[in-house]
Amino acid sequence: MTRPVRIGVQLQPQHAPNYGLIRDAVLRSEDAGVDIVFNWDHFYPLTGDPNGAHFECWTMLGAVAEQTERVELGALVTGGGYRNPDLLADMARTVDHISDGRLILGIGAGWFQKDYDEYGYEFGTAGTRLDLLKENMARIDARLRKLNPQPTRDIPILIGGGGEKKTLRLVAQYADIWHSFADLEVLAHKNKVLAEHCATVGTDEGHIERSVHWPGAEHAPAFLAAGVTLFTIGVSGPSYDLSEVERAIRWRDEINPEPVSGLA
């Protein structure tokens, strides 16, 4: 293992009728020992009542940055077509400064059609959304280099998705973290595809951290053996039950040779 195991929690901003429930969940997550607090970038719940309570992603990240002291934070993941990419880069730089360098910029192509339809974005096709993500990544990268003041660090980029021709090429070109939704067999294949893209663009494959949703303590060792070191547990409002998060943290602390220190 070349890097320590890390545990994230995705505090899904759905079904919380007041923001105080999320604020409390953030505090409990940091106190429990998570490494990263994620949310997601949607405008409506993905489960349960489709018109239930829901809050916006990036304004929440600014609040989480002020509330916390240790954890990294970010979206798992930002919808690539929801914001002007130059503006998104500036937002990320600002939250990076608010947090004293703890932001992870998670981004993907987007997929939830209701978000697009209700907020007036063009849904297009999977192909057009990926083409837009490619264009946006170049603009984000360029804007981050122009901002004054500069980010406090090279903001880690997390890209979510598994498309072999387009998404994994973008992972190889831009990402520090790749979040995959694949099972073990598919993950092994996509790791090989990613390695080929890395060779093509001249990226060190070992630089890219592998990330998946938490498969449970019984299955996590197999993913660890496949190269995954970042595991994230999703929890929803209004209760934000962290019991599985705490089990994952105990597993992490048994696996890691020493406590995690520092940031990605």
URDA-V453730 format. One record per backbone hydrogen bond with DSSP energy under -1.0 kcal/mol. CO is the residue of the C=O (numbers start at 1). NH is the residue of the N-H. Records with the same first field share a line. If there is no record, write none. Layout:
# URDA-V453730
CO->NH ; NH
This chain:
# URDA-V453730
6->231
7->35 ; 36
8->233
9->38
10->12 ; 235
12->14
13->55
14->237
18->21
19->23
20->24
21->25
22->26
23->27
24->28
25->29
26->30
27->31
28->32
29->34
35->72
36->9
37->74
38->11
39->76
49->52
53->15
57->61
58->62
59->63
60->64
61->65
62->66
63->67
64->68
72->37
73->104
74->39
77->41
78->108
79->82
84->88
85->89
86->90
87->91
88->92
89->93
90->94
91->95
92->96
93->97
94->98
95->99
96->101
97->100
102->73
104->106
105->158
106->78
107->160
108->80
112->116
113->117
114->118
115->119
116->121
125->129
126->130
127->131
128->132
129->133
130->134
131->135
132->136
133->137
134->138
135->139
136->140
137->141
138->142
139->143
140->144
141->145
143->146 ; 147
153->155
156->105
157->176 ; 177
158->107
159->179
163->168
166->170
167->171
168->172
169->173
170->174
171->175
176->209
177->159
178->211
179->161
183->187
184->188
185->189
186->190
187->191
188->192
189->193
190->194
191->195
192->196
193->197
194->198
195->199
196->200
197->201
198->202 ; 203
204->207
205->208
209->178
210->229 ; 230
211->180
212->232
216->219 ; 220
219->223
220->224
221->225
222->226
223->228
224->227
229->6
230->212
231->8
232->214
233->10
235->12
236->240
242->246
243->247
244->248
245->249
246->250
247->251
248->252
249->253
250->254
251->255
252->256
